[in-house]
Amino acid sequence: MAHALKSASRRLPAVQVHGGAGWRLRAIPKALPGCRDAVMAAWEILRHGGSALDAAEAAVIVLEDNPVFNAGTGSVLNADGRIELDASIMDGTGMRAGAVAAVQRIRNPVSLARRLLEDGHPLMLVGDGAVRYARDVGIARCSEASLVVPRQLRRWQHAAGTVGAVAVDLQGRVAAATSTGGSSGKLPGRVGDSPLIGCGTYAAPPGAASCTGAGEAIIRVVMGKSAVDLLQGGASPQTAAARVIAQLARVTGAQAGVIVADRYGRLGHAHNSQAMPVCLVSGVRGRFVTDS
């Protein structure tokens, strides 16, 4: 593929983001500019020697702040007409992770998850407990109205899905982050794959993965860890991505997508949904690629 590196002998900085597997092909042009903004924010960190963890968080923050996507601002409403957000982030080097689920009035849940990662315990908080933790660490709550966009309030069919990023820095460290508003009309308190380590997000020394799509199905096949385990076994990121999507389809019949990076800066992605916006940059000088 255009974004695959010919050799795994050099560790190169790289970042890849996705805007969700729920897009229709004709809507992809609406998503790619936001994906590009996210990937370039991460690339600025990586090319100046910053960490993969910082880059992954930065990319997802940009996507959470963009009302086009179903994460942070612009998230779908649940059955009660409220917004509940899930997010997780993982550092492959020390396999540290942080996750939050069903949180309300937090503009950037990925940053709240990052604080849990840094604190080290607990790994995951949900609902009111996560919101109290946010208050204690100085992360401000926002008004729920500021997260709601008109199309969601009118309960129009929303095209976008979960957002995520994988990154590799100059030292070969990898990280992944994922954030979502969940599924439209979901039951209050429903938690999908995005905040579950090993399912929607996973990073270990061989590489990192961020998943999107039918959350319950992704959980059943532990898709994020499955992709990284394939890297450990010698598969390329593209092969790993294609294999886990094929497994998910075979076992569950569901639709999903995944982006994968290995510690050498090689990237891959796959989906069996109609479309999934993806943007990536890799290499010492950087090569920008978009795909759907």
KELO-779769 format. One record per residue (C-alpha): chain; residue number from 0; z, x, y. Coordinates in nm, 3 decimals, padded with zeros to 5 digits. Example, Ala and Ser with C-alpha at 12.3 -4.5 7.8 and 13.67 -1.06 7.14 Angstrom:
2
{r "A" 0 {00.780 01.230 -00.450}}
{r "A" 1 {00.714 01.367 -00.106}}
//
This chain:
292
{r "A" 0 {00.000 00.000 00.000}}
{r "A" 1 {-00.054 00.104 00.362}}
{r "A" 2 {00.316 00.157 00.422}}
{r "A" 3 {00.394 00.350 00.101}}
{r "A" 4 {00.449 00.722 00.134}}
{r "A" 5 {00.242 00.943 -00.098}}
{r "A" 6 {00.534 01.167 -00.187}}
{r "A" 7 {00.903 01.106 -00.241}}
{r "A" 8 {00.987 01.473 -00.188}}
{r "A" 9 {01.072 01.432 00.182}}
{r "A" 10 {01.329 01.201 00.326}}
{r "A" 11 {01.179 01.022 00.619}}
{r "A" 12 {01.331 00.766 00.856}}
{r "A" 13 {01.206 00.415 00.793}}
{r "A" 14 {01.295 00.056 00.873}}
{r "A" 15 {01.159 -00.277 00.753}}
{r "A" 16 {01.254 -00.628 00.862}}
{r "A" 17 {01.173 -00.976 00.740}}
{r "A" 18 {01.188 -01.308 00.918}}
{r "A" 19 {01.241 -01.528 00.613}}
{r "A" 20 {01.042 -01.660 00.318}}
{r "A" 21 {01.021 -02.018 00.446}}
{r "A" 22 {00.729 -01.974 00.685}}
{r "A" 23 {00.393 -02.143 00.656}}
{r "A" 24 {00.098 -01.908 00.693}}
{r "A" 25 {-00.028 -02.070 01.012}}
{r "A" 26 {00.311 -02.016 01.179}}
{r "A" 27 {00.331 -01.643 01.110}}
{r "A" 28 {00.192 -01.543 01.455}}
{r "A" 29 {00.506 -01.701 01.609}}
{r "A" 30 {00.730 -01.479 01.401}}
{r "A" 31 {00.564 -01.137 01.413}}
{r "A" 32 {00.645 -01.054 01.779}}
{r "A" 33 {01.016 -01.105 01.711}}
{r "A" 34 {00.997 -00.899 01.394}}
{r "A" 35 {00.827 -00.624 01.588}}
{r "A" 36 {01.101 -00.627 01.854}}
{r "A" 37 {01.363 -00.599 01.581}}
{r "A" 38 {01.196 -00.316 01.394}}
{r "A" 39 {01.139 -00.116 01.712}}
{r "A" 40 {01.503 -00.155 01.819}}
{r "A" 41 {01.604 -00.004 01.486}}
{r "A" 42 {01.338 00.265 01.506}}
{r "A" 43 {01.469 00.387 01.840}}
{r "A" 44 {01.803 00.451 01.671}}
{r "A" 45 {01.652 00.624 01.368}}
{r "A" 46 {01.410 00.850 01.551}}
{r "A" 47 {01.694 00.987 01.764}}
{r "A" 48 {01.899 01.073 01.457}}
{r "A" 49 {02.110 00.757 01.441}}
{r "A" 50 {02.243 00.608 01.120}}
{r "A" 51 {02.070 00.364 00.889}}
{r "A" 52 {02.373 00.136 00.921}}
{r "A" 53 {02.343 00.119 01.300}}
{r "A" 54 {01.968 00.060 01.271}}
{r "A" 55 {02.000 -00.225 01.022}}
{r "A" 56 {02.262 -00.398 01.236}}
{r "A" 57 {02.056 -00.354 01.554}}
{r "A" 58 {01.747 -00.504 01.393}}
{r "A" 59 {01.933 -00.812 01.270}}
{r "A" 60 {02.104 -00.863 01.608}}
{r "A" 61 {01.760 -00.883 01.772}}
{r "A" 62 {01.652 -01.143 01.515}}
{r "A" 63 {01.976 -01.340 01.553}}
{r "A" 64 {01.922 -01.354 01.931}}
{r "A" 65 {01.564 -01.481 01.894}}
{r "A" 66 {01.553 -01.866 01.876}}
{r "A" 67 {01.240 -01.851 01.660}}
{r "A" 68 {01.445 -01.752 01.356}}
{r "A" 69 {01.703 -01.932 01.144}}
{r "A" 70 {01.989 -01.693 01.220}}
{r "A" 71 {02.234 -01.694 01.510}}
{r "A" 72 {02.061 -01.876 01.797}}
{r "A" 73 {01.809 -02.121 01.650}}
{r "A" 74 {01.990 -02.177 01.321}}
{r "A" 75 {01.950 -02.499 01.128}}
{r "A" 76 {02.207 -02.778 01.147}}
{r "A" 77 {02.411 -02.885 00.846}}
{r "A" 78 {02.464 -03.244 00.729}}
{r "A" 79 {02.729 -03.295 00.998}}
{r "A" 80 {02.502 -03.166 01.273}}
{r "A" 81 {02.694 -02.837 01.304}}
{r "A" 82 {02.585 -02.474 01.276}}
{r "A" 83 {02.749 -02.258 01.010}}
{r "A" 84 {02.638 -01.897 00.980}}
{r "A" 85 {02.637 -01.640 00.699}}
{r "A" 86 {02.577 -01.266 00.723}}
{r "A" 87 {02.640 -00.940 00.540}}
{r "A" 88 {02.579 -00.569 00.585}}
{r "A" 89 {02.608 -00.277 00.343}}
{r "A" 90 {02.605 00.101 00.369}}
{r "A" 91 {02.448 00.261 00.065}}
{r "A" 92 {02.613 00.601 00.103}}
{r "A" 93 {02.973 00.492 00.052}}
{r "A" 94 {02.876 00.147 -00.077}}
{r "A" 95 {03.091 -00.008 00.195}}
{r "A" 96 {03.016 -00.369 00.281}}
{r "A" 97 {03.124 -00.655 00.503}}
{r "A" 98 {03.036 -01.025 00.489}}
{r "A" 99 {03.114 -01.356 00.659}}
{r "A" 100 {03.023 -01.709 00.558}}
{r "A" 101 {03.033 -02.058 00.710}}
{r "A" 102 {03.140 -01.925 01.050}}
{r "A" 103 {03.093 -02.130 01.366}}
{r "A" 104 {03.037 -02.030 01.729}}
{r "A" 105 {02.972 -01.661 01.658}}
{r "A" 106 {02.647 -01.550 01.821}}
{r "A" 107 {02.595 -01.239 01.606}}
{r "A" 108 {02.760 -01.283 01.267}}
{r "A" 109 {02.609 -00.954 01.144}}
{r "A" 110 {02.831 -00.770 01.394}}
{r "A" 111 {03.136 -00.955 01.265}}
{r "A" 112 {03.039 -00.848 00.914}}
{r "A" 113 {03.005 -00.490 01.042}}
{r "A" 114 {03.363 -00.498 01.171}}
{r "A" 115 {03.484 -00.598 00.825}}
{r "A" 116 {03.285 -00.311 00.676}}
{r "A" 117 {03.450 -00.067 00.914}}
{r "A" 118 {03.800 -00.205 00.853}}
{r "A" 119 {03.754 -00.175 00.477}}
{r "A" 120 {03.960 -00.478 00.375}}
{r "A" 121 {03.894 -00.757 00.317}}
{r "A" 122 {03.525 -00.732 00.237}}
{r "A" 123 {03.449 -01.100 00.305}}
{r "A" 124 {03.596 -01.377 00.519}}
{r "A" 125 {03.483 -01.738 00.551}}
{r "A" 126 {03.521 -02.029 00.789}}
{r "A" 127 {03.824 -02.043 01.017}}
{r "A" 128 {03.964 -01.720 00.872}}
{r "A" 129 {03.654 -01.531 00.981}}
{r "A" 130 {03.670 -01.688 01.327}}
{r "A" 131 {04.037 -01.587 01.368}}
{r "A" 132 {03.948 -01.235 01.260}}
{r "A" 133 {03.671 -01.231 01.523}}
{r "A" 134 {03.925 -01.324 01.789}}
{r "A" 135 {04.164 -01.054 01.672}}
{r "A" 136 {03.899 -00.780 01.693}}
{r "A" 137 {03.765 -00.893 02.029}}
{r "A" 138 {03.442 -01.064 01.927}}
{r "A" 139 {03.403 -01.358 02.161}}
{r "A" 140 {03.315 -01.708 02.049}}
{r "A" 141 {03.023 -01.883 02.213}}
{r "A" 142 {02.959 -02.252 02.267}}
{r "A" 143 {02.788 -02.423 01.977}}
{r "A" 144 {02.541 -02.573 02.223}}
{r "A" 145 {02.417 -02.224 02.310}}
{r "A" 146 {02.308 -02.173 01.948}}
{r "A" 147 {02.125 -02.505 01.912}}
{r "A" 148 {01.757 -02.521 02.000}}
{r "A" 149 {01.580 -02.854 02.069}}
{r "A" 150 {01.368 -02.859 01.753}}
{r "A" 151 {01.678 -02.826 01.537}}
{r "A" 152 {01.867 -03.087 01.733}}
{r "A" 153 {01.581 -03.327 01.674}}
{r "A" 154 {01.593 -03.222 01.309}}
{r "A" 155 {01.230 -03.128 01.299}}
{r "A" 156 {01.107 -02.941 00.994}}
{r "A" 157 {01.198 -02.577 01.059}}
{r "A" 158 {00.964 -02.305 00.932}}
{r "A" 159 {01.180 -01.997 00.959}}
{r "A" 160 {01.428 -01.864 00.707}}
{r "A" 161 {01.687 -01.594 00.660}}
{r "A" 162 {01.638 -01.266 00.846}}
{r "A" 163 {01.714 -00.917 00.722}}
{r "A" 164 {01.657 -00.544 00.754}}
{r "A" 165 {01.664 -00.232 00.541}}
{r "A" 166 {01.677 00.115 00.694}}
{r "A" 167 {01.669 00.482 00.593}}
{r "A" 168 {01.781 00.755 00.833}}
{r "A" 169 {01.696 01.123 00.867}}
{r "A" 170 {01.974 01.216 00.623}}
{r "A" 171 {01.840 00.982 00.355}}
{r "A" 172 {02.123 00.733 00.400}}
{r "A" 173 {02.027 00.371 00.340}}
{r "A" 174 {02.161 00.039 00.463}}
{r "A" 175 {02.078 -00.331 00.448}}
{r "A" 176 {02.176 -00.635 00.653}}
{r "A" 177 {02.101 -01.006 00.618}}
{r "A" 178 {02.181 -01.310 00.836}}
{r "A" 179 {02.107 -01.681 00.813}}
{r "A" 180 {02.189 -02.028 00.932}}
{r "A" 181 {02.134 -02.151 00.576}}
{r "A" 182 {01.930 -02.450 00.469}}
{r "A" 183 {01.864 -02.750 00.691}}
{r "A" 184 {02.101 -03.038 00.621}}
{r "A" 185 {02.319 -02.829 00.389}}
{r "A" 186 {02.662 -02.955 00.289}}
{r "A" 187 {02.937 -02.824 00.519}}
{r "A" 188 {03.090 -02.515 00.366}}
{r "A" 189 {02.784 -02.432 00.157}}
{r "A" 190 {02.743 -02.058 00.106}}
{r "A" 191 {02.410 -01.914 -00.004}}
{r "A" 192 {02.302 -01.569 -00.115}}
{r "A" 193 {02.294 -01.398 00.226}}
{r "A" 194 {02.663 -01.303 00.254}}
{r "A" 195 {02.702 -01.226 -00.116}}
{r "A" 196 {02.685 -00.854 -00.188}}
{r "A" 197 {02.441 -00.786 -00.472}}
{r "A" 198 {02.260 -01.114 -00.416}}
{r "A" 199 {02.114 -01.141 -00.066}}
{r "A" 200 {02.214 -00.790 00.044}}
{r "A" 201 {02.265 -00.468 -00.147}}
{r "A" 202 {02.262 -00.095 -00.075}}
{r "A" 203 {02.352 00.203 -00.292}}
{r "A" 204 {02.248 00.571 -00.286}}
{r "A" 205 {01.903 00.501 -00.442}}
{r "A" 206 {01.803 00.239 -00.185}}
{r "A" 207 {01.858 -00.097 -00.017}}
{r "A" 208 {01.735 -00.456 -00.037}}
{r "A" 209 {01.752 -00.773 00.173}}
{r "A" 210 {01.652 -01.107 00.021}}
{r "A" 211 {01.543 -01.446 00.155}}
{r "A" 212 {01.453 -01.779 00.002}}
{r "A" 213 {01.621 -02.022 -00.237}}
{r "A" 214 {01.978 -01.897 -00.213}}
{r "A" 215 {02.119 -02.051 -00.528}}
{r "A" 216 {01.833 -01.903 -00.732}}
{r "A" 217 {01.874 -01.558 -00.573}}
{r "A" 218 {02.244 -01.568 -00.662}}
{r "A" 219 {02.168 -01.650 -01.026}}
{r "A" 220 {01.950 -01.342 -01.074}}
{r "A" 221 {02.159 -01.111 -00.848}}
{r "A" 222 {01.829 -01.019 -00.685}}
{r "A" 223 {01.938 -00.755 -00.433}}
{r "A" 224 {02.119 -00.537 -00.686}}
{r "A" 225 {01.845 -00.592 -00.942}}
{r "A" 226 {01.591 -00.443 -00.700}}
{r "A" 227 {01.805 -00.137 -00.627}}
{r "A" 228 {01.878 -00.086 -00.997}}
{r "A" 229 {01.502 -00.063 -01.054}}
{r "A" 230 {01.485 00.214 -00.792}}
{r "A" 231 {01.756 00.400 -00.984}}
{r "A" 232 {01.536 00.369 -01.292}}
{r "A" 233 {01.243 00.535 -01.115}}
{r "A" 234 {01.045 00.236 -00.985}}
{r "A" 235 {00.886 00.253 -00.641}}
{r "A" 236 {01.013 00.007 -00.377}}
{r "A" 237 {00.692 -00.194 -00.405}}
{r "A" 238 {00.719 -00.216 -00.783}}
{r "A" 239 {01.086 -00.308 -00.762}}
{r "A" 240 {01.014 -00.585 -00.509}}
{r "A" 241 {00.733 -00.731 -00.718}}
{r "A" 242 {00.938 -00.722 -01.038}}
{r "A" 243 {01.244 -00.902 -00.902}}
{r "A" 244 {01.029 -01.175 -00.747}}
{r "A" 245 {00.849 -01.219 -01.079}}
{r "A" 246 {01.183 -01.238 -01.259}}
{r "A" 247 {01.319 -01.497 -01.017}}
{r "A" 248 {01.007 -01.712 -01.057}}
{r "A" 249 {01.020 -01.683 -01.437}}
{r "A" 250 {01.391 -01.762 -01.470}}
{r "A" 251 {01.439 -02.019 -01.194}}
{r "A" 252 {01.095 -02.133 -01.077}}
{r "A" 253 {01.215 -02.086 -00.718}}
{r "A" 254 {01.051 -01.920 -00.419}}
{r "A" 255 {01.190 -01.616 -00.241}}
{r "A" 256 {01.108 -01.285 -00.078}}
{r "A" 257 {01.259 -00.937 -00.067}}
{r "A" 258 {01.224 -00.615 00.131}}
{r "A" 259 {01.318 -00.285 -00.033}}
{r "A" 260 {01.363 00.076 00.083}}
{r "A" 261 {01.445 00.387 -00.115}}
{r "A" 262 {01.628 00.697 00.007}}
{r "A" 263 {01.300 00.882 00.061}}
{r "A" 264 {01.180 00.634 00.322}}
{r "A" 265 {00.936 00.452 00.097}}
{r "A" 266 {00.916 00.077 00.161}}
{r "A" 267 {00.806 -00.227 -00.034}}
{r "A" 268 {00.815 -00.604 -00.007}}
{r "A" 269 {00.709 -00.908 -00.207}}
{r "A" 270 {00.734 -01.286 -00.194}}
{r "A" 271 {00.606 -01.587 -00.386}}
{r "A" 272 {00.641 -01.826 -00.092}}
{r "A" 273 {00.344 -01.918 00.122}}
{r "A" 274 {00.426 -01.650 00.379}}
{r "A" 275 {00.697 -01.408 00.487}}
{r "A" 276 {00.675 -01.219 00.818}}
{r "A" 277 {00.742 -00.847 00.771}}
{r "A" 278 {00.731 -00.555 01.012}}
{r "A" 279 {00.801 -00.190 00.937}}
{r "A" 280 {00.791 00.160 01.078}}
{r "A" 281 {00.807 00.478 00.872}}
{r "A" 282 {00.743 00.850 00.899}}
{r "A" 283 {00.847 01.125 01.135}}
{r "A" 284 {00.610 01.007 01.409}}
{r "A" 285 {00.634 00.643 01.310}}
{r "A" 286 {00.363 00.409 01.191}}
{r "A" 287 {00.395 00.044 01.285}}
{r "A" 288 {00.271 -00.208 01.029}}
{r "A" 289 {00.289 -00.586 01.020}}
{r "A" 290 {00.229 -00.806 00.719}}
{r "A" 291 {00.278 -01.164 00.606}}
//
